């Protein structure tokens, strides 16, 4: 039997237990360890922040130089032993980047922190860290953060296409092979749109939808797979968004100015899928179509013949008649959340590529009509 302690009596006459063996650390402290390293083995970043002040972050020089990031180019321009001076708003987030480059590991606490880490990784071109952030964000998509993540990905997307499905050996399970980080960004952007499709009624009724830019709003409202329920919901978004846009530009709130700021988005709603009663109620509040376009829609609703209709007007009518699909498309698998097994068989059989082409056709028709 091992007895770890012995009993002794101290100066006050009290019985106390004393360890048989006094353990002392054999390794030097971290500060001493850095001092023992040769000057060319480490690099010191002096990160400046007007609010937090200055902070020294010591890192392994070899890891930084071999990282393939912009930090490697920066460090190359500084002689050994000289501090690299940088400015960054959040010093702790920059420290997370340095830690990942050294250890190839990071522990992300929440979505807000992940977005900040993604931004610093994008600024200094750390591809591996960006991919990890993208997978984390995809796994944590919710109604509360989907617009925020969509906006972030849209600002970093350069239009790179997502690679098509490829067979996975004899199992024949579809998967995608990504060759660069830009494809990951495009995939998460598409997953955000798919998530918005699925919960369109809730998303378009949220105040965050009104913070989107024009191009971002076009991406959402022209989708064939948008599960909006009623086109009245789309018109309500356009009505409120155009009101705010007129205020920002100091324009008088008239139907003509609303159409001016909305441009081709005036043709995004599928007017001819709406009941006549709903159409009349909506246009009693705001007219997104001019008088000729409105009369043309009414004539089609009432089956009136019009011999003077042009080819562009025919295209516009076809886009107004096109119903949105009954179910959203499948997301691209980036995390456990977007794993195909989490979705119904009907959704898995749904042709994603076909829906995407329909959406793009619809957008081109709308722009054509606007021009």
KAQUI-V5758 format. One line per field, one symbol per residue. burial: + if it has 16 or more other ideal C-beta (glycine too) atoms within 10 Angstrom, else -. Layout:
BEGIN
burial=???
END
This chain:
BEGIN
burial=-----------------------------------------++++-+-+-------+-+++-++--+-+-++-++--------+-+-+-++-++++++-++----+-+--+-++++++++++-+++++++++++++++--+---++++++++++-+---+-++--------------+--++++++++++++++++++-+--++---++--+---+++++++++++++--+-++++++--+++-++----------+++-++-+++++++++-+----+--++--++++---+--++--+------------+--++-++---++-+++++++++-++----+---+--+-+--++-++--++-++--+--
END
